[in-house]
Amino acid sequence: MRSVVQNAPAGRQFRPRRSVLAVPGSSRKMIDKAKGLPADEIFLDLEDAVAPIAKQQARIEVAEALAEDGWSGQIRVVRVNDWTTEWTWSDVVEVVGRAGAHLDAVLLPKVPDASHVQALDLLLTQVEKAHGLEVGRIGIEPQIENAVGLTNIDAIASASPRVQTLVFGPADFMASIAMRTLVVGEQPDGYDRGDAYHHILMTILIAARTHGVQAIDGPYLQIRDLDAFRRSAERTAALGFDGKWVLHPTQIEIANEVFSPRQEDFDRAELILDAYDFHTSAAGGARGAVMLGDEMIDEASRKMALVVSAKGRAAGMARTSSVTPPEDAGS
């Protein structure tokens, strides 16, 4: 079983979602290939990636694929159609009814307010009960894709105990606010200072941290431009996002790297935790603030180090250095 990441303040625990691979639910070839890829999460898409006339068959394909062997420990998710369509009910009933025991979460697109999440919660509960599944185990990933959803994000994040992530959907969002660009994930022409998405991303991130869920950035559509994908991922990773969608296998390794701590940062965080534990103990002098090299560390330092340490451990990282602080450190 993979490690989990704890998000303050609610103390809820989730497996890492550094890389979230989108796979068309109508393509068994692509689904079968995805099973062996090192993405943290794979979502099988019944929404935009599937034509209306192919949705019924895609539900069957997705349910069968979810229940099959060959998966490599990824979080398994299905993206259903949004509640304004005629397909949502059938997506949930058929896929969860056939393969709910093998499904970790449902990704719900175009969420404008809490009622859409609550409706999905109620339907999931009914299907779980009808098929003898554990009630409440399947999570919900609301996708924020318009200005209304961003305005209501706190209510969306707290709409159900099933909510595990808040996901940014950049393409539809850009259209909803009339942003002047056709390149999803890039800065609009004429916006030459700062980041045009900063307010959107920080609003999603603050809501996620307030309610103890993960924050996931959306895709970068220029899949052959890996340098640009890296830059896009590094911006949101620097803010504190937990992961990003990937649209092609070549993007997975970059996302896993970018949303994991750098080795030197992980080693430093582990050292700060060791030093703080020692110096606040009776043997270390029961001090609340001490010097570690040229840096003063205190309780706030410990909290920051815990974040980096938890993400590193969840990514399977191991320390490459170990230093025991001397007893007279900070004296």
Disulfide bonds with the S-S distance in Angstrom:
none
